[in-house]
Amino acid sequence: MNYYSTNNPAHQVDLKEAVIKGLAPDQGLYMPERIPLLPETFFDRLPELSFREMGYEIVEALFAEDLNSEQIKALVDHTLSFDAPLVKVEENVYALELFHGPTLAFKDFGARFCSSLMSMLQEKRELKVLVATSGDTGSAVANGFFGVEGVEVIILYPSGKVSELQEKQFTTLGGNIRAIEVAGVFDDCQKMVKQAFLDPELNQHMLLTSANSINIARWIPQCLYYFYAYSRLPEKDKKLVFSVPSGNFGNLAAGILAERMGLPVANFVAATNINKVVPDYLQGEEFLAKPSLQTISNSMDVGNPSNFYRLLALFGNDAARLREKVKGCFYTDEMTRQSMQEVRAQTGYTMDPHGAVAYLGLKDFMATDPYAYTGIFLETAHPGKFRNVVEETLSIELELPDRLQAFLEKDKKVESMENDYQAFKQYLLSRRKPVNN
């Protein structure tokens, strides 16, 4: 299958180039030229299938033209090595817990798929994986690629704007993982990474790629857990709505990809914090990127979300169709904290700030027709990753999983840099290795 650029559908490449390059030369994001529709018999069998069994069939439908069955099995086995339980929180409302992987965040799914696929496709040259992170992407990619031969990962993150646990998860590994804290915000880091991909001099000297959700190898596998969530629903007699906490909007776009493959989803809710450029757009305003604002749900502190153009592409660039299917909403820190407190008091369930935003979006949407929907909100990170916020908000002491506690006890290995692309470029050039043609 070929993959086209969202900026120019006539520009098409094969799977290897789409994955290794990450970003199209015109700065567009790659999209599959067609989306396979799974047969009704597949959905009839879903409740009987394990996560991996359904994963084999979904990945085969997407990649059978480029990967053999052994490669597909290896990809799925590596990616789906942990559960994503569906937990009932209250009547007709479920949390899809996506934090049971190595770094306790949903991005473990995409990062593990991406590292495995890149290993299958990479050339003899060393790959440099450039990553901008507002939190969980850095930890998931760092741990997904840690120790992978022939790959060096360079992570840029905004100084002082990620939680201590998130930071420790990608700054303490060493080896082939390098972390740079930038004096700026996430959007500055993302801009520097994109500039590097398009820099002719850098690309002459090294093979650069991305493991952010702009890369299809990070983005596409996220559709898998939407199918799994549906398969584990005890009742399917009502319309289904997913509420997705959204920063760069790749996770939401993956859910829509699943719907395009036949998953029966009535609506999606794009829930975010006060960085609300997409909710504003969904309310009828123009898409206007803005400087990001800092919140307690920092992984969504994105003012220029890359995957917005994937959302449009999934609806044939028809804004009216997008706005009909996806409802946008945003919430302040105060509203987020109040939601965390109320749900904890009423149900005993502990949400992280991002899950709380998704819960609010889901409840507001379902209130428009209380008896028509079953709702699933995505819990994208373990509450312990935002320990200070959760403990302060709920007046409790969280017991951290051993995996998280171990990171806290390690020393950071990090370099500092001004928000200056030329400084970043020189850093990359200083790390180049001779290219053997």
C-alpha positions in Angstrom: 0.0 0.0 0.0 1.1 3.6 -0.7 0.9 6.5 1.7 0.0 10.0 0.7 0.9 13.4 2.1 -2.0 15.4 3.7 -0.5 18.4 2.0 -0.4 16.8 -1.5 -2.3 13.6 -2.2 -0.3 13.2 -5.4 2.8 12.7 -3.4 2.8 9.0 -2.5 5.5 6.7 -1.0 5.7 3.1 0.1 5.5 1.9 3.7 9.3 1.9 4.3 9.7 5.5 3.2 6.7 6.6 5.2 8.0 5.0 8.4 11.6 5.9 8.0 11.1 9.5 6.9 8.2 10.1 9.2 7.2 13.4 7.7 6.6 14.1 4.0 9.0 16.6 2.3 6.1 19.2 2.1 5.6 18.8 5.9 2.4 16.8 5.4 1.6 13.7 7.4 1.4 10.4 5.7 -2.0 8.7 5.4 -2.9 5.2 3.9 -4.2 5.6 0.4 -7.2 3.4 1.4 -8.7 2.2 4.6 -9.8 -1.5 4.6 -13.3 -2.3 5.8 -13.4 -5.3 8.1 -16.2 -7.9 7.5 -19.2 -8.1 9.7 -18.1 -11.6 10.7 -15.0 -10.2 12.3 -17.1 -8.0 14.6 -19.4 -10.9 15.4 -16.3 -12.9 16.6 -14.7 -10.0 18.5 -15.9 -10.9 22.1 -14.4 -14.4 21.6 -11.0 -13.1 20.5 -8.0 -12.2 22.7 -6.4 -8.8 22.3 -3.6 -10.3 20.3 -5.9 -12.5 18.1 -7.9 -9.4 17.0 -4.7 -7.5 16.6 -3.4 -10.1 14.1 -6.4 -9.6 11.9 -6.5 -5.8 12.1 -2.8 -5.4 11.4 -3.0 -7.9 8.5 -5.9 -5.9 7.0 -3.7 -2.8 7.1 -0.3 -4.1 6.3 -0.6 -7.4 4.4 0.7 -6.0 1.2 4.0 -5.0 2.8 4.6 -7.5 5.7 4.5 -11.2 5.8 2.5 -13.2 8.5 5.6 -13.8 10.6 6.4 -10.1 10.7 2.8 -9.2 11.5 2.7 -11.7 14.4 6.0 -10.4 15.8 4.7 -6.8 15.6 1.5 -7.6 17.4 3.1 -9.8 20.0 5.6 -7.1 20.9 3.0 -4.4 20.9 0.1 -6.1 22.8 2.2 -7.7 25.6 0.0 -6.1 28.3 -3.7 -5.6 28.9 -6.0 -2.6 28.4 -8.9 -3.3 30.8 -12.3 -1.8 30.4 -13.4 -0.7 33.9 -17.0 0.2 34.8 -17.0 3.6 36.6 -20.7 4.2 36.8 -23.9 3.2 34.9 -23.2 3.2 31.1 -19.8 4.9 31.7 -16.5 3.0 31.4 -12.8 3.8 31.6 -10.5 2.2 29.1 -7.2 1.9 31.1 -4.3 2.3 28.7 -1.6 2.6 31.3 -0.6 -1.0 32.0 2.5 -1.0 29.8 6.1 -0.5 30.6 5.9 3.3 31.1 2.3 3.3 32.3 0.9 5.5 29.5 -1.1 4.8 26.3 1.8 5.7 24.1 3.5 2.4 25.0 1.3 0.8 22.4 2.5 3.0 19.5 6.1 3.2 20.7 6.5 -0.5 20.9 4.9 -1.0 17.5 7.1 1.7 16.0 10.4 0.5 17.3 9.6 -3.1 16.1 8.5 -2.0 12.7 11.5 0.4 12.3 13.9 -2.5 13.1 12.3 -4.5 10.4 12.5 -1.8 7.8 15.7 0.2 8.7 18.6 0.4 6.4 22.2 -0.3 7.3 22.8 3.4 8.3 22.2 4.4 11.9 18.8 6.0 12.5 18.4 9.1 14.5 14.9 9.2 16.0 14.0 12.8 16.9 11.2 13.3 19.4 9.4 16.3 20.8 7.4 15.5 24.0 5.1 17.2 26.4 5.3 14.3 28.7 4.4 10.7 27.9 5.7 10.4 24.4 9.3 10.9 25.6 9.0 8.1 28.2 7.2 5.7 25.9 9.6 6.2 23.0 12.7 6.1 25.1 11.7 2.8 26.7 10.4 1.4 23.4 13.7 2.1 21.6 16.1 1.6 24.5 18.9 -0.7 23.5 17.7 -1.1 19.9 20.8 -1.6 17.8 21.5 1.0 15.1 19.1 3.6 16.6 19.9 6.8 18.6 16.9 8.6 20.1 17.1 12.3 20.8 14.3 13.7 22.9 13.4 17.4 23.2 11.2 18.6 26.0 10.2 21.9 27.5 12.1 22.7 30.7 10.0 22.7 33.8 6.8 21.7 32.0 6.6 17.9 32.4 6.0 16.0 35.7 9.0 14.7 37.6 8.1 11.1 36.9 7.6 11.7 33.2 11.0 13.4 33.0 12.8 10.7 35.0 11.4 8.0 32.6 13.3 9.4 29.6 16.3 11.2 31.2 17.7 8.4 33.3 18.2 5.6 30.7 21.4 6.7 29.0 22.8 4.4 26.4 21.2 5.2 23.0 18.7 7.7 24.6 19.6 11.4 24.8 17.5 14.0 26.4 17.6 17.8 25.8 15.5 20.2 27.9 14.6 23.3 25.9 14.0 26.8 27.3 10.5 27.0 25.8 7.2 25.2 25.4 6.3 22.0 23.7 5.4 23.7 20.4 9.0 25.1 20.2 10.4 21.6 20.6 8.0 20.3 17.9 9.0 23.1 15.5 12.7 22.4 15.9 12.2 18.7 15.2 10.1 19.5 12.1 12.8 21.9 10.9 15.4 19.2 11.3 13.5 16.8 9.1 13.4 19.3 6.3 17.0 20.5 6.6 18.9 19.4 3.4 22.3 19.6 5.2 21.3 17.4 8.1 19.6 14.9 5.8 22.7 14.7 3.7 24.8 13.6 6.7 22.3 11.4 8.7 19.1 9.4 8.5 16.5 11.2 10.5 13.1 9.9 11.5 10.3 10.6 14.0 8.6 8.6 16.6 6.1 11.2 17.5 2.5 10.5 16.5 3.2 12.3 13.2 4.8 8.9 12.2 2.2 6.4 10.9 4.1 3.6 12.8 3.2 5.4 16.0 -0.2 6.5 15.0 -1.9 3.5 13.3 -1.5 0.9 16.0 -3.4 3.0 18.5 -6.6 2.0 16.7 -6.2 -1.5 18.1 -7.4 -0.7 21.6 -10.6 0.9 20.3 -11.6 -2.5 18.9 -10.6 -4.2 22.2 -12.7 -1.8 24.2 -15.8 -2.4 22.1 -15.3 -6.2 22.3 -15.3 -6.1 26.1 -18.4 -4.0 26.5 -21.0 -6.1 28.4 -23.9 -4.4 26.6 -24.0 -3.2 23.0 -27.7 -2.2 22.7 -27.0 1.6 22.9 -25.0 4.0 20.7 -21.3 4.1 21.5 -19.3 7.2 22.1 -15.6 7.5 22.9 -14.2 10.6 24.8 -10.5 11.1 24.1 -8.2 13.4 26.0 -6.5 15.2 23.2 -3.2 17.2 22.8 -1.7 16.4 19.4 -5.0 14.6 18.4 -3.3 11.4 17.1 -5.2 9.2 19.6 -8.5 10.6 18.5 -7.6 10.2 14.8 -6.7 6.6 15.5 -10.2 6.0 17.0 -11.7 7.5 13.8 -9.5 5.2 11.8 -11.0 2.2 13.7 -14.5 3.6 12.9 -13.6 3.9 9.2 -12.6 0.2 9.4 -16.1 -0.7 10.5 -16.1 -0.2 14.3 -19.7 0.9 15.2 -19.0 4.3 17.0 -21.7 6.9 16.9 -19.6 9.8 18.0 -16.3 10.9 19.4 -15.6 13.6 21.9 -12.4 15.6 21.6 -11.8 16.7 25.1 -8.9 19.0 26.1 -7.8 21.7 28.5 -7.6 25.4 27.8 -5.4 24.8 24.8 -8.6 24.6 22.8 -7.7 25.4 19.2 -9.5 22.2 17.9 -12.6 22.6 20.1 -12.9 26.1 18.8 -12.6 24.8 15.2 -15.3 22.2 15.9 -17.5 25.0 17.1 -17.2 26.7 13.7 -14.2 28.9 14.1 -11.1 28.8 11.9 -8.2 26.6 12.9 -5.7 29.0 14.4 -2.5 27.8 16.1 -1.7 29.6 19.3 1.1 29.5 21.9 0.4 26.7 24.4 -0.6 27.4 27.9 0.6 25.4 30.9 -2.0 23.3 32.8 -2.1 20.3 35.3 -2.9 18.1 32.3 0.4 18.9 30.7 0.4 16.2 28.0 -2.4 18.2 26.3 -0.5 21.5 26.5 -0.3 21.8 22.7 -1.2 25.0 20.8 -0.5 23.7 17.3 -1.6 20.0 17.2 0.0 18.1 14.3 -2.7 15.5 13.8 -5.4 18.0 13.1 -4.7 17.5 9.4 -5.2 13.7 9.8 -8.6 14.4 11.3 -9.5 16.4 8.3 -8.1 13.8 5.9 -10.2 11.1 7.5 -13.3 13.1 6.6 -12.1 13.9 3.1 -11.3 17.4 4.2 -15.0 18.0 4.7 -15.2 20.2 7.9 -19.0 19.7 8.1 -18.6 15.9 8.3 -15.9 16.2 10.9 -18.0 18.5 13.1 -20.9 16.2 12.9 -19.0 13.1 14.1 -16.6 14.8 16.6 -17.7 17.1 19.3 -15.1 19.4 20.9 -15.0 20.6 24.5 -12.4 22.1 26.9 -12.1 22.4 30.7 -10.1 24.5 33.1 -7.8 23.1 35.8 -10.4 23.9 38.5 -13.1 21.9 36.6 -10.6 19.0 36.1 -9.8 18.9 39.8 -13.4 19.0 40.8 -14.2 16.1 38.5 -11.4 14.1 40.0 -12.7 14.8 43.5 -16.4 14.0 42.7 -15.6 10.7 40.9 -13.3 9.6 43.7 -16.0 10.4 46.3 -18.9 8.9 44.4 -17.3 5.8 42.9 -13.9 5.2 44.5 -12.2 5.5 41.0 -9.0 7.5 40.8 -8.5 9.4 37.6 -5.4 11.2 36.4 -5.9 14.8 35.1 -6.2 13.7 31.5 -8.7 11.0 32.1 -10.7 13.5 34.2 -10.9 15.9 31.2 -12.1 13.0 29.0 -14.7 12.0 31.7 -16.0 15.6 31.8 -16.3 15.6 28.0 -18.1 12.3 28.0 -20.6 13.3 30.7 -21.4 16.6 29.0 -22.0 14.8 25.7 -24.2 12.1 27.2 -26.3 14.6 29.0 -27.8 15.7 25.7 -29.6 12.3 25.5 -29.0 10.4 28.8 -30.5 7.1 27.8 -29.2 6.7 24.3 -25.5 6.1 24.8 -22.9 3.9 26.3 -19.7 6.0 26.9 -16.0 5.1 27.1 -13.4 7.6 28.2 -9.7 6.9 27.8 -7.5 6.9 30.9 -4.2 7.5 29.1 -1.8 7.5 32.1 -1.5 6.0 35.5 -2.4 8.6 38.2 1.0 8.1 39.7 2.6 9.8 36.8 1.0 13.0 38.0 1.5 12.1 41.6 1.7 15.7 43.0 -1.4 16.9 41.3 -3.5 13.8 42.2 -2.4 13.7 45.8 -2.9 17.4 46.3 -6.3 17.3 44.6 -7.7 14.2 46.3 -5.9 14.6 49.7 -4.6 11.0 49.4 -1.2 9.3 49.3 -0.7 7.3 46.1 1.2 4.1 46.2 3.4 4.1 43.2 4.0 1.0 41.1 7.5 -0.4 41.5 8.3 0.5 37.9 7.7 4.2 38.6 9.4 4.2 42.0 12.5 2.7 40.4 12.7 5.6 37.9 12.5 8.2 40.7 15.6 6.8 42.4 17.8 7.2 39.3 19.9 10.2 38.3 19.0 12.4 35.3 21.3 12.5 32.2 20.2 15.6 30.4 21.6 18.5 28.4 20.1 22.0 28.3 19.5 24.2 25.2 18.0 27.5 24.3 15.0 27.7 22.0 17.3 28.0 19.0 17.1 25.8 15.9 20.7 26.5 14.8 22.0 25.3 18.2 20.0 22.1 17.8 21.3 21.7 14.3 24.9 22.0 15.4 24.2 19.5 18.2 23.0 17.0 15.6 25.9 17.6 13.3 28.3 17.0 16.2 26.8 13.6 16.6 26.9 12.5 12.9 28.7 9.3 11.8 30.2 8.8 8.4 27.8 7.6 5.8 28.9 4.5 4.0 27.3 4.4 0.6 
